[in-house]
Amino acid sequence: MGYHSGEVSLDANLAGLDGDAVREVAKLVELAGTLKVTELEHEGHGKISMVLKPSGFDLEDLRQFMHPHPDRVRAVVTHNSVVSFCEYVNRFKGVYSTIFASVLEAPYEFTAILDYHGTDEGDMFPDWGTHVAKLVLTQTDEWKTWMESNNRSFNQVEFAAFIEDNLNDIVEPDGATMLELALNLNATQESGFKGKLNLQNGDVGLVVDQQTDAVALGKNGEIAIPKELSIKLAPFRGIEQSTIQARFRYNLRPPKLTLGYQMIRPKALLDAVVGDAHDLICAETKLPVYSGDYRSTI
């Protein structure tokens, strides 16, 4: 059926109607073409769909015709701990829910598509893929602190302050030894260094050119500098702590001394921690986890 140029074009379905009925139908069709649907912002209710009727009609609220629930879930929920991610996935997962792991380099992410495509008797059928849970592994402040100063050259005072501020992260040597090191470095900030020697325990002794009364230095005025530190850190929030080794670095150019540290293979530690998270997610959710990045085109 069509209405054009003041005439009514009838198809077979309207052949039995008289002229007045056909004109009434045509009028309704013409009015329907002038209806406009708009959305109004309403505090507390979000956007409300309204229909704007032609002249002589009222504004109609369409909510009375709507289903009481959405047709599907449209949500992306981001988690920052493995436990929270697994609990959420297990609450809403279905038969075909799938997880994608983008873990080759930062940012490390796991993306669960809870309404993912499925198969029925060997034939693929699509789903919307709009209910998504993401786990973004976020670095802790402690990890950032140590990595930002990795391979940096400190003067004595700066290095002593750094050791004191982060003493609780160092598990070997013990806290008392590291605090003594920091105090000795502070006490000798105005002193020169004559050289170094290897101590019996394998550490290095930096020999002070002149003694100071502020602290008691080692024999012959040396400050013992251990070869390595054992540091216990959680690289990511919501992940258990791991131990990483760091080598002491120093540059003795009399009368100045610079010190620092070098983290040993931090990327290998990150890969191991992310791998543990991957294995835990597989075990807890019992869902397939594919290596790759997911992007919806819907």
N, C-alpha and C positions, 0 to 999 in steps of 0.2 A: 504494500500500500504506500502511496505517496501523495503529497499535497503540494501543488505547484501552480503558479499563474492563475490563482482563483478557481482552479478546477480540482476535483477529487478523482484520483486514479484508483480504481478498485481492482482487487485480485479476486480469485475464485471464492475465498473465504468470506468476503463481504457481499457477494452477489445477492444474497437473500435479504439484505437490509434495505429499508426504504431510504429515500433521499435525505430526509431529516436526520435519520440515525447516522447515515454516512457522514453528513456534514458535522454532526456532533463529535464523531470519532476523529474527524480531521482537525477539528478545533482543539481537541485534547492533545493530539499529536503535536500541533503547532505550539501549544502552551508548554508541553513537555520539553520542547527544544529550547525554551527560554529559561528553564530552571537552572539555577546556578548553586553549586555546593561550595561552601566556604568554611574556613576553620577560624574559630575565635579562641584567643588565649584567655584562660580563666584560672585565677590563683587557686591552687589546691586541686584542680582538675586537669591541668594541662590544656591540650588543644581539644576543643569541642567542635564536632562537625555539625554545620547548620546548612539548611537548604533555603535559598532565597527565591521566593515565588514571584511570579509576575504581578503587575499592578492589580490590586483588588484582593490579594491573598496575604496571609500572615506569614511571619518567619517561623519555620518549623524546626524544632530540636530533634535531631535524628537519633539521639541516644536511646529513645524508646524502641527503636527498631533494631538496635544492635544486640549481638549475642553478649551474655553476661561475662564471657571470658574471651581473651584474645585468641586468634586462630592458631597461633604458635608462639613459642618463646623466642624473643629477640633480645639476647643479653650476652655481654662479654664480661665475665667476672675474672678479675686479676688477683692472684694470690702471691704472697711473698714467703710462704713456707711450704715444704713438701707435704707435711702432715695436713695442712688446711686444703691443699690442692687435691690430695687423694680422698679426703673425706667428702669434699664437694662432688668430685667425679663419681664416687661410689653411690652417692645419694641420688644422682640424676642420670646415670649411665643407662644405656639401652643395649640391645643385642648388637648393634652395629657401631656403637661409639668407638672412636679411634683417636689416638694421640700421636702428634707429630713433635719430634725433638729437634730443635735447631741449636746444636751444642758444639759446633766446631770452633766457634770463637764468640767472644762477647758481642752483644748481650746473649746470655744463655737462656733459652726459653723452651717451655713445654706447652703445647697447645692441644687441648682436648676438644674435639668436635662431638658433642653429645648426641646430636641428631644427624649423624653422618649417613652417607649413602649405603644402601644395603643390597643384598642379592636375594632373589626368590627363585628357587629351583634352577639356579644357574644363570638367571637373567638379572642384569643390574637394574635397580630402580633408584632414582635420585631422591634425596631429601633436601631440606632447606639449608641445613648447616648454619643456623643462626643462633644456636645455643652453644656458647663457647666458654671454656674455662682455660685461663692462662696462668702458668707459673713463670714468673720472671725472677731469676736468681740475682738478688741485689747484694752488692759487696758491702761488708760491714765497715764501720768507721775505723776499726782497728787495722783491718787489712789495708785500707786506703792509706792510713798513716804510715805503715811500714813500707808500702810500695812507692809512695810519693817521695820518700827519702832514700830509697834504694840507690846505691852507687853515688850518693851525694857526698861531697867533702865538707866535713864540719871542722870548725876550730875547736879548741879544747872546751871552752865554755858551752858552746852549742851542743857538742856531743854529750857532755855531762848532763845537760838539761834534758836532752832527748832520752837518755838512758833512764833518768829519774822518772820522767813522765810516763814511760812505757815499761816500767820495771815488772809489773804484774804479768806481762806477756812472755817474759823470759823465764824458761824453766831450767836452763843449764847454760852457764854456771848459775848457782843459786842466787837468790835476791841479795843476800848479804855481800857476796863477792862483787856483784855488779854495782851495788851501792858504794862499796869501797872504791871501786874503779872510778865512778863518777866523782866522788869526793876528792880523790887524789888528783884527778885531772883539773878540777876546779882550783885546788890548792896550789898547783904548779903552773897556773896560767901565765905568770910573769917570768917563769923560769925557762931556760934553754935546755936542750937535750944533747948530750954528747954522742949518743949512739944507741945501739940495741944489742941485746944478747939473748941467746936461747936458754931458757930455763930448763930445769931437769924434767918438769912435767910436760914439756913440749910447747909451752906458751912462750911468748916473746916478752922480754923485759926492756922497756924504754928507760934509759939511764938519764936521770935528771942532772943537769950541770951544777945546780946549786940546791941545797936542802932548804926546806921551809918548815916552820914550826906549826903550820896550820893542821897538818895531819901527819900520821906516822907512815912513812913510805917503807917499801921493802928494803931488804939488805942492799947496801951500796947505793941506795937512793933510786932503785928501779921501780917502775910501775908495771905490774904484770898485765899483759893484754892477751886474753885467750884467743886461740886460733879461730874458734867458731862459737856461734850462739845457737841454742835450740829455742825456737820461738813457737808458742802454741797459740794458734789463731783459728777463728772460724772465717773462712773467706767470704761466705754468704750468710745472710740472715736466715734463721731457721734451719741451719746446718750445724752439725757437731764440729767441735774444734779439731784441728789437725796440727801436727808438728812439722815445722819446716826449719831447715838449717840455713844459717847465714855466716859467711866468712867475714872476719874482721879485716878491714883495709886501713892502712895508715901510710902517710907520706912524711918522712922525717927529713926535713931540710932546715938544719940549724940556722937560726934559733927557733923557727916556727914548726909546728906540728899540725897536720890535718889528719882526721880520722873518719871512718865510715864503715859501712858494711855492704855486703853483696849477697842478696838472697839467692839460694841455690835452686835453680830450676823451678821457679814459681809457677810457670805454665803447666809443668807436669803435675804439680799438686792440684791446680785448678781442674785439669782434665780428669784426675783421679776422683776428685770430689763430685764433679758433675756426673761421672760414670756411676758412682755410688747412688746418686740421686736417681739416675735412669733405672738402675736395677731395683731400687726400692719402689719406684712408681709402677714398674712392671709387676712386681710381686704383690703390691697392695691393691691395685685396680684390676689386675688380670685382664688388661686390654692390650691389643697390639700397639706397639710404639714404633713408629717409622721415623727414620732419620731424614729430616728435611724441614722445609718451611712451608706453612699452609697459608694460602691467600684465597679468600672467597671472591668469586666474580658475580655472585648473585646481587 
